[in-house]
Amino acid sequence: MPGVVIVGAGPGIGRSVAHRFAKEGLRVALLSRTGGALGLEGALTYRADSADEDGLRAALDAATEELGTPDVVVYNAAIIRPDSPGQARMRDQLDAWAVNVGGALITAAHVAPAMARRGSGTFIVTGGMPEPKAAYVSLSLGKAGVRTLVTMLDEEYGPSGVHAASVTVAGPVAPGTPFDPDDIAEHYWHLHTQPRGQWDQEILHAGTD
């Protein structure tokens, strides 16, 4: 049975994406620091910190042992906090980069080669900050990093049938607003079901649809 693995499965976009894919009959594996099921009956849950490479790889191994090589992997983890250039501290920036970019790279390194060998798969990263903001230095740098990562994953694995893409969310996520997570989750399903000749590498959710 096909499956989706969501890394950084929290109560916002992660929950909505999980329920959207479950609605289509996919088994769902949720990786988060708390190991919560997000109200999704039958979900597989694993504790993992995206900045802990060994723990992240172990959780991905456990999920793929249960599901097989997943059809879809969504990387949704991020550290979202205000910080300005004048407040920058090296340790804080490295800690944020480890979650915002490093975890995405390790997740891709762990699952994309198997997808490529199979000849199919979708790897989606939750992006943001379409324009950098000085009030959010680490997040701006991190989202620029994962946007570049998606381009490199497409170069490396796209020819083998792996669709690498990002959903760029241009505002704060909240139910009942133009950035409702249920609306945003539709983009993930759309990317996964796109025919290969029509693959998008990025979808921007600007809250104006």
Secondary structure as the mmCIF struct_conf table of DSSP 4:
data_model
#
loop_
_struct_conf.conf_type_id
_struct_conf.id
_struct_conf.beg_label_comp_id
_struct_conf.beg_label_asym_id
_struct_conf.beg_label_seq_id
_struct_conf.end_label_comp_id
_struct_conf.end_label_asym_id
_struct_conf.end_label_seq_id
STRN STRN1 GLY A 3 VAL A 7
BEND BEND1 GLY A 8 GLY A 8
TURN_TY1_P TURN_TY1_P1 PRO A 11 GLY A 12
HELX_RH_AL_P HELX_RH_AL_P1 ILE A 13 LYS A 23
TURN_TY1_P TURN_TY1_P2 GLU A 24 GLY A 25
STRN STRN2 ARG A 27 SER A 32
BEND BEND2 ARG A 33 THR A 34
TURN_TY1_P TURN_TY1_P3 LEU A 38 GLY A 39
TURN_TY1_P TURN_TY1_P4 GLU A 41 GLY A 42
STRN STRN3 LEU A 44 ARG A 47
TURN_TY1_P TURN_TY1_P5 SER A 50 ALA A 51
HELX_RH_AL_P HELX_RH_AL_P2 GLU A 53 LEU A 67
BEND BEND3 THR A 69 THR A 69
BEND BEND4 ASP A 71 ASP A 71
STRN STRN4 VAL A 72 TYR A 75
STRN STRN5 ASP A 83 ASP A 83
HELX_RH_3T_P HELX_RH_3T_P1 PRO A 85 GLN A 87
HELX_RH_AL_P HELX_RH_AL_P3 MET A 90 TRP A 97
HELX_RH_PI_P HELX_RH_PI_P1 ALA A 98 GLY A 102
HELX_RH_AL_P HELX_RH_AL_P4 GLY A 103 ARG A 118
TURN_TY1_P TURN_TY1_P6 GLY A 119 GLY A 119
STRN STRN6 GLY A 121 GLY A 128
BEND BEND5 PRO A 130 GLU A 131
TURN_TY1_P TURN_TY1_P7 ALA A 134 ALA A 135
STRN STRN7 TYR A 136 TYR A 136
HELX_RH_AL_P HELX_RH_AL_P5 VAL A 137 TYR A 157
HELX_RH_3T_P HELX_RH_3T_P2 GLY A 158 SER A 160
TURN_TY1_P TURN_TY1_P8 GLY A 161 GLY A 161
STRN STRN8 VAL A 162 VAL A 169
BEND BEND6 GLY A 171 GLY A 171
TURN_TY1_P TURN_TY1_P9 PRO A 175 GLY A 176
BEND BEND7 THR A 177 THR A 177
TURN_TY1_P TURN_TY1_P10 PRO A 178 PHE A 179
HELX_RH_AL_P HELX_RH_AL_P6 PRO A 181 THR A 193
BEND BEND8 GLN A 194 GLN A 194
HELX_RH_3T_P HELX_RH_3T_P3 ARG A 196 GLN A 198
BEND BEND9 GLN A 201 GLN A 201
STRN STRN9 GLU A 202 HIS A 205
BEND BEND10 GLY A 207 GLY A 207
#
